[in-house]
Amino acid sequence: MKMKLIPLLLTAVMILASCQTLETATSIATTIGEGAGLVSSSQAESLRKTTKAVARSAEEFTPEQEYYVGRSVGAVVLAKYPAYDNGKINQYLNLIGQTLAQASDMPGIFGGYHFLILNSDDINAFATPSGLVFVTRGLLRCCRSEDALAAVLAHEVCHIELRHGMQAIEKARLTEALTTLAAESAKTFGSREVAALTETFGGTITDITKTMIDKGYSRSSEYDADNKAVELLKRVGYDPNGLVDMLVTMKKNLKAGGLDFAKTHPSPENRITEIQKDGFKYMAVKATAARQSRFQQALGNI
């Protein structure tokens, strides 16, 4: 009988949590449950500990925490894709990237922004919460001008600005934690259940890496990053048509069924359609001779 009533206690917790913090709601509900004899003191304590872990997943990460999460994710990316060992070209990439980052709505982040080329023919790019932006040689080959390159970097900077990486992992962690809590609510809460939740929260790095590399962000997140990138490019003085140019070239270079942008992003056609929804009219990029010469010298043989 007691075990059948524990799910009701969990429901009470969730109702109370709508107007109070989850931990406070749990404390009230478990105290009532103990007094009514619905749960033992050990079950009540386990429930409190479990809910504390769940509540922790909903908290905002501090800039320092995001920095260390991002560094760890970056290490995973570099284990999969080796860095391109060319200081001059990476310096050029950072010059453009830092210019865009400093003009963004989030110019100052813990640890700063850093941009690096990955030595891979895959067409891909990644931006970690800590401000690490990785771009593959394959994606750089889709850029025919510095404006197109700036568009790629602006898109990744905007993923960071919009906190898409952290938002994705926070939702995933909270959902999984609550699912575990609900699944175990009809059982005796003990070390095994608490350990399961601890493992859920300890998998942050794995989860966010899978989101970035294997699954990709939602379509709406990608479209939001594109739209913000258009604004950022205009702010700096780059032609936002460079983004469309890059997507057109990408469409030609992507291989059906590939494991890169073809798998993790909306199609280039759909992205172009979304960009042009708000009256954006495409015009061919007219790069200045000096800018195009600089671009060719840096990336002409990439």
Phi and psi restraints in degrees (value plus and minus 20) as a CYANA .aco file:
   2 LYS   PHI     -80.7   -40.7
   2 LYS   PSI     -62.7   -22.7
   3 MET   PHI     -84.9   -44.9
   3 MET   PSI     -53.6   -13.6
   4 LYS   PHI     -89.0   -49.0
   4 LYS   PSI     -46.5    -6.5
   5 LEU   PHI    -106.2   -66.2
   5 LEU   PSI     -36.3     3.7
   6 ILE   PHI     -81.9   -41.9
   6 ILE   PSI     -61.8   -21.8
   7 PRO   PHI     -78.6   -38.6
   7 PRO   PSI     -53.2   -13.2
   8 LEU   PHI     -85.6   -45.6
   8 LEU   PSI     -57.1   -17.1
   9 LEU   PHI     -84.0   -44.0
   9 LEU   PSI     -60.1   -20.1
  10 LEU   PHI     -82.1   -42.1
  10 LEU   PSI     -61.9   -21.9
  11 THR   PHI     -80.3   -40.3
  11 THR   PSI     -61.7   -21.7
  12 ALA   PHI     -81.2   -41.2
  12 ALA   PSI     -58.8   -18.8
  13 VAL   PHI     -78.9   -38.9
  13 VAL   PSI     -67.4   -27.4
  14 MET   PHI     -85.7   -45.7
  14 MET   PSI     -56.4   -16.4
  15 ILE   PHI     -86.4   -46.4
  15 ILE   PSI     -66.3   -26.3
  16 LEU   PHI     -82.7   -42.7
  16 LEU   PSI     -54.3   -14.3
  17 ALA   PHI     -86.0   -46.0
  17 ALA   PSI     -38.0     2.0
  18 SER   PHI     -88.1   -48.1
  18 SER   PSI     -41.0    -1.0
  19 CYS   PHI    -144.1  -104.1
  19 CYS   PSI     -20.1    19.9
  20 GLN   PHI    -160.9  -120.9
  20 GLN   PSI     152.3   192.3
  21 THR   PHI     -86.6   -46.6
  21 THR   PSI     132.4   172.4
  22 LEU   PHI     -79.6   -39.6
  22 LEU   PSI     -59.9   -19.9
  23 GLU   PHI     -86.9   -46.9
  23 GLU   PSI     -62.2   -22.2
  24 THR   PHI     -84.4   -44.4
  24 THR   PSI     -63.2   -23.2
  25 ALA   PHI     -81.0   -41.0
  25 ALA   PSI     -61.7   -21.7
  26 THR   PHI     -83.7   -43.7
  26 THR   PSI     -62.5   -22.5
  27 SER   PHI     -79.7   -39.7
  27 SER   PSI     -63.7   -23.7
  28 ILE   PHI     -84.6   -44.6
  28 ILE   PSI     -68.8   -28.8
  29 ALA   PHI     -84.9   -44.9
  29 ALA   PSI     -61.8   -21.8
  30 THR   PHI     -89.9   -49.9
  30 THR   PSI     -54.0   -14.0
  31 THR   PHI     -82.7   -42.7
  31 THR   PSI     -64.2   -24.2
  32 ILE   PHI     -82.4   -42.4
  32 ILE   PSI     -62.8   -22.8
  33 GLY   PHI     -81.7   -41.7
  33 GLY   PSI     -61.9   -21.9
  34 GLU   PHI     -83.5   -43.5
  34 GLU   PSI     -65.8   -25.8
  35 GLY   PHI     -82.3   -42.3
  35 GLY   PSI     -53.1   -13.1
  36 ALA   PHI    -107.1   -67.1
  36 ALA   PSI     -23.1    16.9
  37 GLY   PHI      58.4    98.4
  37 GLY   PSI      -3.9    36.1
  38 LEU   PHI     -96.1   -56.1
  38 LEU   PSI     -53.2   -13.2
  39 VAL   PHI    -154.2  -114.2
  39 VAL   PSI     133.5   173.5
  40 SER   PHI     -99.7   -59.7
  40 SER   PSI     149.2   189.2
  41 SER   PHI     -83.4   -43.4
  41 SER   PSI     -56.3   -16.3
  42 SER   PHI     -89.7   -49.7
  42 SER   PSI     -58.1   -18.1
  43 GLN   PHI     -85.0   -45.0
  43 GLN   PSI     -60.7   -20.7
  44 ALA   PHI     -83.6   -43.6
  44 ALA   PSI     -61.5   -21.5
  45 GLU   PHI     -86.2   -46.2
  45 GLU   PSI     -60.4   -20.4
  46 SER   PHI     -83.3   -43.3
  46 SER   PSI     -60.2   -20.2
  47 LEU   PHI     -83.6   -43.6
  47 LEU   PSI     -60.8   -20.8
  48 ARG   PHI     -82.2   -42.2
  48 ARG   PSI     -64.6   -24.6
  49 LYS   PHI     -84.1   -44.1
  49 LYS   PSI     -62.6   -22.6
  50 THR   PHI     -83.0   -43.0
  50 THR   PSI     -65.6   -25.6
  51 THR   PHI     -86.8   -46.8
  51 THR   PSI     -52.2   -12.2
  52 LYS   PHI     -81.9   -41.9
  52 LYS   PSI     -59.7   -19.7
  53 ALA   PHI     -85.5   -45.5
  53 ALA   PSI     -60.8   -20.8
  54 VAL   PHI     -82.8   -42.8
  54 VAL   PSI     -65.6   -25.6
  55 ALA   PHI     -80.5   -40.5
  55 ALA   PSI     -55.7   -15.7
  56 ARG   PHI     -82.6   -42.6
  56 ARG   PSI     -51.3   -11.3
  57 SER   PHI     -90.6   -50.6
  57 SER   PSI     -41.7    -1.7
  58 ALA   PHI    -110.0   -70.0
  58 ALA   PSI     -28.2    11.8
  59 GLU   PHI     -92.1   -52.1
  59 GLU   PSI     132.0   172.0
  60 GLU   PHI     -88.8   -48.8
  60 GLU   PSI     116.0   156.0
  61 PHE   PHI     -94.5   -54.5
  61 PHE   PSI     123.0   163.0
  62 THR   PHI     -97.5   -57.5
  62 THR   PSI     140.0   180.0
  63 PRO   PHI     -75.6   -35.6
  63 PRO   PSI     -57.4   -17.4
  64 GLU   PHI     -85.2   -45.2
  64 GLU   PSI     -61.1   -21.1
  65 GLN   PHI     -85.7   -45.7
  65 GLN   PSI     -62.1   -22.1
  66 GLU   PHI     -81.6   -41.6
  66 GLU   PSI     -57.8   -17.8
  67 TYR   PHI     -80.2   -40.2
  67 TYR   PSI     -67.5   -27.5
  68 TYR   PHI     -92.9   -52.9
  68 TYR   PSI     -53.2   -13.2
  69 VAL   PHI     -82.6   -42.6
  69 VAL   PSI     -67.9   -27.9
  70 GLY   PHI     -81.9   -41.9
  70 GLY   PSI     -60.1   -20.1
  71 ARG   PHI     -83.2   -43.2
  71 ARG   PSI     -60.1   -20.1
  72 SER   PHI     -87.1   -47.1
  72 SER   PSI     -60.7   -20.7
  73 VAL   PHI     -83.9   -43.9
  73 VAL   PSI     -61.0   -21.0
  74 GLY   PHI     -79.2   -39.2
  74 GLY   PSI     -58.1   -18.1
  75 ALA   PHI     -84.2   -44.2
  75 ALA   PSI     -57.1   -17.1
  76 VAL   PHI     -87.0   -47.0
  76 VAL   PSI     -62.5   -22.5
  77 VAL   PHI     -79.9   -39.9
  77 VAL   PSI     -64.9   -24.9
  78 LEU   PHI     -90.8   -50.8
  78 LEU   PSI     -40.4    -0.4
  79 ALA   PHI     -95.0   -55.0
  79 ALA   PSI     -45.5    -5.5
  80 LYS   PHI    -111.4   -71.4
  80 LYS   PSI     -58.9   -18.9
  81 TYR   PHI    -144.0  -104.0
  81 TYR   PSI      96.6   136.6
  82 PRO   PHI     -88.9   -48.9
  82 PRO   PSI     130.3   170.3
  83 ALA   PHI     -91.4   -51.4
  83 ALA   PSI     129.7   169.7
  84 TYR   PHI    -106.4   -66.4
  84 TYR   PSI      93.9   133.9
  85 ASP   PHI    -103.7   -63.7
  85 ASP   PSI      58.9    98.9
  86 ASN   PHI    -167.5  -127.5
  86 ASN   PSI      77.0   117.0
  87 GLY   PHI     -79.4   -39.4
  87 GLY   PSI     -58.7   -18.7
  88 LYS   PHI     -85.5   -45.5
  88 LYS   PSI     -65.1   -25.1
  89 ILE   PHI     -89.9   -49.9
  89 ILE   PSI     -59.8   -19.8
  90 ASN   PHI     -85.7   -45.7
  90 ASN   PSI     -52.8   -12.8
  91 GLN   PHI     -85.6   -45.6
  91 GLN   PSI     -60.5   -20.5
  92 TYR   PHI     -82.7   -42.7
  92 TYR   PSI     -63.2   -23.2
  93 LEU   PHI     -80.8   -40.8
  93 LEU   PSI     -61.9   -21.9
  94 ASN   PHI     -89.3   -49.3
  94 ASN   PSI     -53.6   -13.6
  95 LEU   PHI     -79.6   -39.6
  95 LEU   PSI     -67.1   -27.1
  96 ILE   PHI     -90.3   -50.3
  96 ILE   PSI     -65.3   -25.3
  97 GLY   PHI     -81.5   -41.5
  97 GLY   PSI     -64.2   -24.2
  98 GLN   PHI     -85.8   -45.8
  98 GLN   PSI     -55.7   -15.7
  99 THR   PHI     -81.8   -41.8
  99 THR   PSI     -64.6   -24.6
 100 LEU   PHI     -87.1   -47.1
 100 LEU   PSI     -64.4   -24.4
 101 ALA   PHI     -81.1   -41.1
 101 ALA   PSI     -62.3   -22.3
 102 GLN   PHI     -90.5   -50.5
 102 GLN   PSI     -40.3    -0.3
 103 ALA   PHI    -113.7   -73.7
 103 ALA   PSI     -24.1    15.9
 104 SER   PHI     -96.6   -56.6
 104 SER   PSI     157.1   197.1
 105 ASP   PHI    -100.6   -60.6
 105 ASP   PSI     -21.6    18.4
 106 MET   PHI    -154.8  -114.8
 106 MET   PSI      47.4    87.4
 107 PRO   PHI     -92.1   -52.1
 107 PRO   PSI     -48.3    -8.3
 108 GLY   PHI    -132.7   -92.7
 108 GLY   PSI      93.6   133.6
 109 ILE   PHI    -148.9  -108.9
 109 ILE   PSI     138.5   178.5
 110 PHE   PHI     -81.7   -41.7
 110 PHE   PSI      96.9   136.9
 111 GLY   PHI      73.4   113.4
 111 GLY   PSI     -35.1     4.9
 112 GLY   PHI      56.8    96.8
 112 GLY   PSI     155.4   195.4
 113 TYR   PHI    -112.4   -72.4
 113 TYR   PSI     125.8   165.8
 114 HIS   PHI    -163.0  -123.0
 114 HIS   PSI     116.1   156.1
 115 PHE   PHI    -141.3  -101.3
 115 PHE   PSI     117.3   157.3
 116 LEU   PHI    -166.6  -126.6
 116 LEU   PSI     120.2   160.2
 117 ILE   PHI    -108.5   -68.5
 117 ILE   PSI     116.9   156.9
 118 LEU   PHI    -120.7   -80.7
 118 LEU   PSI     116.2   156.2
 119 ASN   PHI    -103.1   -63.1
 119 ASN   PSI      55.2    95.2
 120 SER   PHI    -166.4  -126.4
 120 SER   PSI     125.0   165.0
 121 ASP   PHI    -102.6   -62.6
 121 ASP   PSI     -29.9    10.1
 122 ASP   PHI     -79.1   -39.1
 122 ASP   PSI     128.8   168.8
 123 ILE   PHI    -115.2   -75.2
 123 ILE   PSI      80.3   120.3
 124 ASN   PHI    -179.9  -139.9
 124 ASN   PSI     143.9   183.9
 125 ALA   PHI    -176.6  -136.6
 125 ALA   PSI     130.3   170.3
 126 PHE   PHI    -158.7  -118.7
 126 PHE   PSI     124.9   164.9
 127 ALA   PHI    -151.3  -111.3
 127 ALA   PSI      97.0   137.0
 128 THR   PHI    -106.6   -66.6
 128 THR   PSI     139.1   179.1
 129 PRO   PHI     -77.1   -37.1
 129 PRO   PSI     -43.7    -3.7
 130 SER   PHI    -105.1   -65.1
 130 SER   PSI     -19.6    20.4
 131 GLY   PHI      77.2   117.2
 131 GLY   PSI      -6.2    33.8
 132 LEU   PHI    -107.8   -67.8
 132 LEU   PSI     103.9   143.9
 133 VAL   PHI    -138.0   -98.0
 133 VAL   PSI     102.1   142.1
 134 PHE   PHI    -133.7   -93.7
 134 PHE   PSI     114.3   154.3
 135 VAL   PHI    -151.3  -111.3
 135 VAL   PSI     109.4   149.4
 136 THR   PHI     -99.2   -59.2
 136 THR   PSI     137.3   177.3
 137 ARG   PHI     -81.1   -41.1
 137 ARG   PSI     -54.7   -14.7
 138 GLY   PHI     -80.1   -40.1
 138 GLY   PSI     -59.6   -19.6
 139 LEU   PHI     -92.8   -52.8
 139 LEU   PSI     -57.2   -17.2
 140 LEU   PHI     -81.7   -41.7
 140 LEU   PSI     -50.0   -10.0
 141 ARG   PHI     -90.2   -50.2
 141 ARG   PSI     -32.6     7.4
 142 CYS   PHI    -105.2   -65.2
 142 CYS   PSI     -23.9    16.1
 143 CYS   PHI    -119.9   -79.9
 143 CYS   PSI     102.2   142.2
 144 ARG   PHI    -122.9   -82.9
 144 ARG   PSI     -21.2    18.8
 145 SER   PHI    -175.5  -135.5
 145 SER   PSI     146.4   186.4
 146 GLU   PHI     -85.7   -45.7
 146 GLU   PSI     -49.5    -9.5
 147 ASP   PHI     -84.9   -44.9
 147 ASP   PSI     -58.4   -18.4
 148 ALA   PHI     -88.6   -48.6
 148 ALA   PSI     -61.4   -21.4
 149 LEU   PHI     -82.5   -42.5
 149 LEU   PSI     -63.9   -23.9
 150 ALA   PHI     -80.4   -40.4
 150 ALA   PSI     -55.0   -15.0
 151 ALA   PHI     -84.8   -44.8
 151 ALA   PSI     -61.0   -21.0
 152 VAL   PHI     -80.6   -40.6
 152 VAL   PSI     -68.6   -28.6
 153 LEU   PHI     -88.2   -48.2
 153 LEU   PSI     -57.2   -17.2
 154 ALA   PHI     -83.1   -43.1
 154 ALA   PSI     -60.6   -20.6
 155 HIS   PHI     -79.7   -39.7
 155 HIS   PSI     -63.7   -23.7
 156 GLU   PHI     -90.8   -50.8
 156 GLU   PSI     -59.5   -19.5
 157 VAL   PHI     -80.1   -40.1
 157 VAL   PSI     -58.5   -18.5
 158 CYS   PHI     -91.4   -51.4
 158 CYS   PSI     -49.2    -9.2
 159 HIS   PHI     -79.9   -39.9
 159 HIS   PSI     -61.6   -21.6
 160 ILE   PHI     -88.0   -48.0
 160 ILE   PSI     -66.9   -26.9
 161 GLU   PHI     -78.4   -38.4
 161 GLU   PSI     -59.8   -19.8
 162 LEU   PHI    -105.4   -65.4
 162 LEU   PSI     -21.0    19.0
 163 ARG   PHI      37.3    77.3
 163 ARG   PSI      17.9    57.9
 164 HIS   PHI     -83.5   -43.5
 164 HIS   PSI     -58.4   -18.4
 165 GLY   PHI     -83.7   -43.7
 165 GLY   PSI     -69.7   -29.7
 166 MET   PHI     -88.2   -48.2
 166 MET   PSI     -57.3   -17.3
 167 GLN   PHI     -82.3   -42.3
 167 GLN   PSI     -61.9   -21.9
 168 ALA   PHI     -83.4   -43.4
 168 ALA   PSI     -65.5   -25.5
 169 ILE   PHI     -92.6   -52.6
 169 ILE   PSI     -54.6   -14.6
 170 GLU   PHI     -83.0   -43.0
 170 GLU   PSI     -64.1   -24.1
 171 LYS   PHI     -85.7   -45.7
 171 LYS   PSI     -63.4   -23.4
 172 ALA   PHI     -83.6   -43.6
 172 ALA   PSI     -63.2   -23.2
 173 ARG   PHI     -86.2   -46.2
 173 ARG   PSI     -63.5   -23.5
 174 LEU   PHI     -86.3   -46.3
 174 LEU   PSI     -63.2   -23.2
 175 THR   PHI     -81.8   -41.8
 175 THR   PSI     -65.6   -25.6
 176 GLU   PHI     -85.4   -45.4
 176 GLU   PSI     -59.2   -19.2
 177 ALA   PHI     -84.9   -44.9
 177 ALA   PSI     -65.2   -25.2
 178 LEU   PHI     -87.0   -47.0
 178 LEU   PSI     -54.5   -14.5
 179 THR   PHI     -84.1   -44.1
 179 THR   PSI     -63.9   -23.9
 180 THR   PHI     -82.1   -42.1
 180 THR   PSI     -62.9   -22.9
 181 LEU   PHI     -81.9   -41.9
 181 LEU   PSI     -64.4   -24.4
 182 ALA   PHI     -86.8   -46.8
 182 ALA   PSI     -60.7   -20.7
 183 ALA   PHI     -84.7   -44.7
 183 ALA   PSI     -52.4   -12.4
 184 GLU   PHI    -115.5   -75.5
 184 GLU   PSI     -18.9    21.1
 185 SER   PHI     -86.4   -46.4
 185 SER   PSI     -44.4    -4.4
 186 ALA   PHI    -110.7   -70.7
 186 ALA   PSI     -13.8    26.2
 187 LYS   PHI    -136.2   -96.2
 187 LYS   PSI     155.2   195.2
 188 THR   PHI     -99.3   -59.3
 188 THR   PSI     100.6   140.6
 189 PHE   PHI     -90.7   -50.7
 189 PHE   PSI     108.0   148.0
 190 GLY   PHI    -167.6  -127.6
 190 GLY   PSI    -183.2  -143.2
 191 SER   PHI     -82.8   -42.8
 191 SER   PSI     -53.0   -13.0
 192 ARG   PHI     -85.3   -45.3
 192 ARG   PSI     -62.1   -22.1
 193 GLU   PHI     -89.2   -49.2
 193 GLU   PSI     -62.3   -22.3
 194 VAL   PHI     -83.7   -43.7
 194 VAL   PSI     -58.8   -18.8
 195 ALA   PHI     -83.6   -43.6
 195 ALA   PSI     -57.5   -17.5
 196 ALA   PHI     -82.9   -42.9
 196 ALA   PSI     -61.1   -21.1
 197 LEU   PHI     -90.9   -50.9
 197 LEU   PSI     -57.8   -17.8
 198 THR   PHI     -80.4   -40.4
 198 THR   PSI     -60.1   -20.1
 199 GLU   PHI     -85.1   -45.1
 199 GLU   PSI     -57.6   -17.6
 200 THR   PHI     -78.1   -38.1
 200 THR   PSI     -67.5   -27.5
 201 PHE   PHI     -94.3   -54.3
 201 PHE   PSI     -48.7    -8.7
 202 GLY   PHI     -94.1   -54.1
 202 GLY   PSI     -30.7     9.3
 203 GLY   PHI    -111.5   -71.5
 203 GLY   PSI      -2.1    37.9
 204 THR   PHI     -73.2   -33.2
 204 THR   PSI     -69.2   -29.2
 205 ILE   PHI     -83.3   -43.3
 205 ILE   PSI     -65.1   -25.1
 206 THR   PHI     -81.5   -41.5
 206 THR   PSI     -64.9   -24.9
 207 ASP   PHI     -84.1   -44.1
 207 ASP   PSI     -66.8   -26.8
 208 ILE   PHI     -89.4   -49.4
 208 ILE   PSI     -53.1   -13.1
 209 THR   PHI     -86.6   -46.6
 209 THR   PSI     -62.0   -22.0
 210 LYS   PHI     -82.9   -42.9
 210 LYS   PSI     -57.9   -17.9
 211 THR   PHI     -81.6   -41.6
 211 THR   PSI     -66.8   -26.8
 212 MET   PHI     -89.8   -49.8
 212 MET   PSI     -68.1   -28.1
 213 ILE   PHI    -110.3   -70.3
 213 ILE   PSI     -63.0   -23.0
 214 ASP   PHI    -115.2   -75.2
 214 ASP   PSI     -64.1   -24.1
 215 LYS   PHI    -119.7   -79.7
 215 LYS   PSI     -57.9   -17.9
 216 GLY   PHI      63.3   103.3
 216 GLY   PSI     146.4   186.4
 217 TYR   PHI     -98.7   -58.7
 217 TYR   PSI     151.0   191.0
 218 SER   PHI     -86.6   -46.6
 218 SER   PSI     140.3   180.3
 219 ARG   PHI     -78.4   -38.4
 219 ARG   PSI     -62.1   -22.1
 220 SER   PHI     -83.0   -43.0
 220 SER   PSI     -56.5   -16.5
 221 SER   PHI     -86.1   -46.1
 221 SER   PSI     -61.0   -21.0
 222 GLU   PHI     -85.4   -45.4
 222 GLU   PSI     -61.5   -21.5
 223 TYR   PHI     -86.3   -46.3
 223 TYR   PSI     -59.3   -19.3
 224 ASP   PHI     -82.7   -42.7
 224 ASP   PSI     -61.6   -21.6
 225 ALA   PHI     -84.9   -44.9
 225 ALA   PSI     -58.1   -18.1
 226 ASP   PHI     -83.8   -43.8
 226 ASP   PSI     -66.4   -26.4
 227 ASN   PHI     -84.6   -44.6
 227 ASN   PSI     -60.3   -20.3
 228 LYS   PHI     -86.4   -46.4
 228 LYS   PSI     -55.9   -15.9
 229 ALA   PHI     -83.4   -43.4
 229 ALA   PSI     -59.5   -19.5
 230 VAL   PHI     -79.0   -39.0
 230 VAL   PSI     -64.8   -24.8
 231 GLU   PHI     -82.8   -42.8
 231 GLU   PSI     -63.0   -23.0
 232 LEU   PHI     -86.3   -46.3
 232 LEU   PSI     -60.6   -20.6
 233 LEU   PHI     -81.8   -41.8
 233 LEU   PSI     -62.6   -22.6
 234 LYS   PHI     -82.9   -42.9
 234 LYS   PSI     -59.4   -19.4
 235 ARG   PHI     -82.1   -42.1
 235 ARG   PSI     -58.3   -18.3
 236 VAL   PHI    -103.5   -63.5
 236 VAL   PSI     -45.7    -5.7
 237 GLY   PHI      90.5   130.5
 237 GLY   PSI      -9.2    30.8
 238 TYR   PHI    -110.5   -70.5
 238 TYR   PSI     133.5   173.5
 239 ASP   PHI    -100.6   -60.6
 239 ASP   PSI      97.0   137.0
 240 PRO   PHI     -84.4   -44.4
 240 PRO   PSI     -35.2     4.8
 241 ASN   PHI     -83.7   -43.7
 241 ASN   PSI     -36.4     3.6
 242 GLY   PHI     -81.5   -41.5
 242 GLY   PSI     -50.2   -10.2
 243 LEU   PHI     -86.9   -46.9
 243 LEU   PSI     -63.4   -23.4
 244 VAL   PHI     -85.5   -45.5
 244 VAL   PSI     -63.2   -23.2
 245 ASP   PHI     -76.4   -36.4
 245 ASP   PSI     -65.2   -25.2
 246 MET   PHI     -83.1   -43.1
 246 MET   PSI     -62.7   -22.7
 247 LEU   PHI     -85.9   -45.9
 247 LEU   PSI     -56.2   -16.2
 248 VAL   PHI     -83.6   -43.6
 248 VAL   PSI     -65.3   -25.3
 249 THR   PHI     -86.9   -46.9
 249 THR   PSI     -59.4   -19.4
 250 MET   PHI     -79.1   -39.1
 250 MET   PSI     -62.8   -22.8
 251 LYS   PHI     -76.3   -36.3
 251 LYS   PSI     -58.6   -18.6
 252 LYS   PHI     -91.0   -51.0
 252 LYS   PSI     -52.0   -12.0
 253 ASN   PHI    -112.1   -72.1
 253 ASN   PSI     -39.9     0.1
 254 LEU   PHI     -88.3   -48.3
 254 LEU   PSI     122.6   162.6
 255 LYS   PHI    -124.6   -84.6
 255 LYS   PSI     111.2   151.2
 256 ALA   PHI     -78.7   -38.7
 256 ALA   PSI     115.0   155.0
 257 GLY   PHI      59.4    99.4
 257 GLY   PSI     -11.3    28.7
 258 GLY   PHI     -91.4   -51.4
 258 GLY   PSI     149.2   189.2
 259 LEU   PHI    -121.2   -81.2
 259 LEU   PSI      -6.4    33.6
 260 ASP   PHI    -126.3   -86.3
 260 ASP   PSI    -152.5  -112.5
 261 PHE   PHI     -77.7   -37.7
 261 PHE   PSI     -50.5   -10.5
 262 ALA   PHI     -80.8   -40.8
 262 ALA   PSI     -48.7    -8.7
 263 LYS   PHI    -113.9   -73.9
 263 LYS   PSI     -57.3   -17.3
 264 THR   PHI    -121.5   -81.5
 264 THR   PSI     -25.4    14.6
 265 HIS   PHI    -148.4  -108.4
 265 HIS   PSI     137.4   177.4
 266 PRO   PHI     -79.7   -39.7
 266 PRO   PSI     137.4   177.4
 267 SER   PHI     -82.4   -42.4
 267 SER   PSI     131.3   171.3
 268 PRO   PHI     -74.8   -34.8
 268 PRO   PSI     -57.0   -17.0
 269 GLU   PHI     -81.2   -41.2
 269 GLU   PSI     -65.2   -25.2
 270 ASN   PHI     -86.3   -46.3
 270 ASN   PSI     -57.2   -17.2
 271 ARG   PHI     -86.1   -46.1
 271 ARG   PSI     -61.4   -21.4
 272 ILE   PHI     -82.5   -42.5
 272 ILE   PSI     -62.6   -22.6
 273 THR   PHI     -79.5   -39.5
 273 THR   PSI     -63.8   -23.8
 274 GLU   PHI     -85.4   -45.4
 274 GLU   PSI     -61.2   -21.2
 275 ILE   PHI     -81.6   -41.6
 275 ILE   PSI     -56.5   -16.5
 276 GLN   PHI    -108.9   -68.9
 276 GLN   PSI     -17.0    23.0
 277 LYS   PHI     -85.1   -45.1
 277 LYS   PSI     -56.2   -16.2
 278 ASP   PHI    -115.2   -75.2
 278 ASP   PSI      19.1    59.1
 279 GLY   PHI      63.3   103.3
 279 GLY   PSI     -11.9    28.1
 280 PHE   PHI     -91.2   -51.2
 280 PHE   PSI     100.4   140.4
 281 LYS   PHI    -131.3   -91.3
 281 LYS   PSI     105.4   145.4
 282 TYR   PHI     -91.4   -51.4
 282 TYR   PSI     116.9   156.9
 283 MET   PHI    -159.5  -119.5
 283 MET   PSI     120.6   160.6
 284 ALA   PHI     -76.8   -36.8
 284 ALA   PSI     119.4   159.4
 285 VAL   PHI     -86.3   -46.3
 285 VAL   PSI     112.0   152.0
 286 LYS   PHI    -131.0   -91.0
 286 LYS   PSI      64.0   104.0
 287 ALA   PHI     -95.1   -55.1
 287 ALA   PSI     120.5   160.5
 288 THR   PHI     -88.4   -48.4
 288 THR   PSI     134.4   174.4
 289 ALA   PHI     -79.8   -39.8
 289 ALA   PSI     -61.3   -21.3
 290 ALA   PHI     -86.2   -46.2
 290 ALA   PSI     -63.0   -23.0
 291 ARG   PHI     -85.9   -45.9
 291 ARG   PSI     -62.2   -22.2
 292 GLN   PHI     -88.9   -48.9
 292 GLN   PSI     -55.5   -15.5
 293 SER   PHI     -84.6   -44.6
 293 SER   PSI     -62.3   -22.3
 294 ARG   PHI     -81.1   -41.1
 294 ARG   PSI     -62.8   -22.8
 295 PHE   PHI     -84.6   -44.6
 295 PHE   PSI     -65.6   -25.6
 296 GLN   PHI     -83.9   -43.9
 296 GLN   PSI     -60.5   -20.5
 297 GLN   PHI     -83.4   -43.4
 297 GLN   PSI     -56.3   -16.3
 298 ALA   PHI    -101.4   -61.4
 298 ALA   PSI     -66.8   -26.8
 299 LEU   PHI    -137.4   -97.4
 299 LEU   PSI     -11.0    29.0
 300 GLY   PHI     -78.7   -38.7
 300 GLY   PSI     -49.4    -9.4
 301 ASN   PHI    -133.8   -93.8
 301 ASN   PSI       0.6    40.6
